[in-house]
Amino acid sequence: MKEFDRTERIGSELQRELYQVLRDEVRDPRLANITLHEVRVVRDLSHAKVFFTCFPTDEEGSEQERLLNGRLAGFLRHALAQRVRLRVMPQLHFVHDESIRTGERLSALIDEVSVPVADEADETGV
């Protein structure tokens, strides 16, 4: 079984605390339905990439990305520094996670292409 390395543990902790800060301290309605998927921290802890999506509509991701990477990034970094004790608090870089939308697109393509099992049996004469 693989043990978590330090950057993964720190990423998980930052994700939990960042979610709490967004929920409790940020009062912007544009960020009300944001979901944090993963926080990837580089080995020297200088930068962290935060992957997020917005529900129910995912089309607004670029607006939230600009908002989070703008002035709010400094506030969030400061709030995290008060909650998580690290020698260096990573610079936060927010990235709209397209994996859910890509998965939905791929699933729709598979559904279009797949042939029902009953139809295959009729064609082969079995």
C-alpha positions in Angstrom: 0.0 0.0 0.0 1.4 3.4 -1.0 2.0 5.8 1.8 1.0 9.4 1.3 4.0 11.7 0.8 4.2 15.1 2.5 2.9 17.1 -0.4 -0.2 15.0 -0.7 -0.9 15.3 3.0 -0.4 19.1 2.9 -2.6 19.3 -0.3 -5.4 17.4 1.5 -5.2 19.6 4.6 -5.2 22.8 2.4 -8.2 21.5 0.5 -10.2 20.9 3.8 -9.3 24.3 5.2 -9.8 26.1 2.0 -13.3 24.7 1.7 -14.0 25.9 5.3 -12.8 29.4 4.5 -14.8 29.6 1.3 -17.9 28.3 3.1 -17.6 30.4 6.3 -15.8 33.6 5.4 -16.4 34.3 1.7 -19.8 35.9 1.1 -19.7 36.1 -2.7 -22.8 34.4 -4.3 -20.7 33.6 -7.4 -18.7 31.2 -5.2 -21.7 29.6 -3.4 -21.7 26.4 -5.4 -18.0 25.8 -5.8 -16.6 22.3 -5.3 -12.9 21.8 -4.6 -11.6 18.6 -6.2 -7.9 18.5 -5.5 -5.0 20.6 -4.3 -1.6 19.7 -5.8 1.3 21.2 -4.0 4.8 21.3 -5.5 7.7 19.7 -3.4 9.1 23.0 -2.2 5.6 24.2 -1.1 5.9 27.4 -3.0 2.9 26.9 -5.2 -0.4 25.0 -5.0 -2.8 24.3 -7.8 -6.4 24.2 -6.7 -8.8 22.3 -9.0 -12.5 23.3 -8.7 -15.9 23.1 -10.5 -19.1 25.1 -10.1 -22.5 23.5 -9.8 -25.2 23.3 -11.1 -23.9 25.1 -14.2 -20.3 24.6 -15.1 -20.3 27.3 -17.7 -19.4 30.0 -15.3 -16.0 28.5 -14.4 -13.9 31.2 -16.1 -15.6 33.9 -14.1 -14.9 32.1 -10.8 -11.4 31.4 -11.9 -10.7 35.1 -12.5 -12.3 35.9 -9.2 -10.3 33.3 -7.2 -7.0 34.1 -8.9 -7.5 37.9 -8.5 -7.7 39.7 -5.2 -9.4 36.9 -3.4 -6.3 34.7 -3.8 -4.4 36.8 -1.3 -7.3 36.8 1.2 -7.6 33.0 0.9 -3.8 32.5 1.3 -3.8 34.7 4.4 -6.8 32.9 5.9 -5.1 29.5 5.3 -1.9 30.8 6.9 -3.9 31.5 10.1 -5.4 28.0 10.1 -2.5 25.8 8.8 0.9 26.0 10.3 3.5 25.8 7.6 6.8 27.6 7.3 5.8 28.8 3.8 2.2 29.1 2.7 2.0 28.2 -1.0 0.8 30.7 -3.7 -2.6 29.5 -4.7 -3.4 29.0 -8.4 -7.1 28.1 -9.1 -7.9 26.0 -12.2 -11.4 25.3 -13.4 -11.5 21.4 -13.6 -12.8 20.3 -16.9 -12.6 16.6 -16.1 -16.3 16.3 -15.2 -17.4 18.0 -18.4 -15.0 15.9 -20.4 -16.3 12.7 -18.8 -19.9 13.7 -19.6 -18.9 14.3 -23.2 -17.1 10.9 -23.5 -20.0 9.1 -21.9 -22.4 10.7 -24.4 -20.2 9.6 -27.2 -20.0 6.1 -25.9 -23.8 6.0 -25.6 -24.2 7.2 -29.2 -21.8 4.5 -30.5 -22.8 1.5 -28.4 -25.1 -1.0 -29.9 -27.6 -2.6 -27.6 -26.9 -6.3 -26.8 -30.3 -7.5 -28.1 -29.6 -6.0 -31.5 -26.2 -7.7 -31.8 -27.8 -11.1 -31.1 -30.5 -10.5 -33.8 -27.8 -9.7 -36.4 -25.8 -12.8 -35.7 -28.8 -15.0 -35.8 -28.5 -16.3 -32.3 
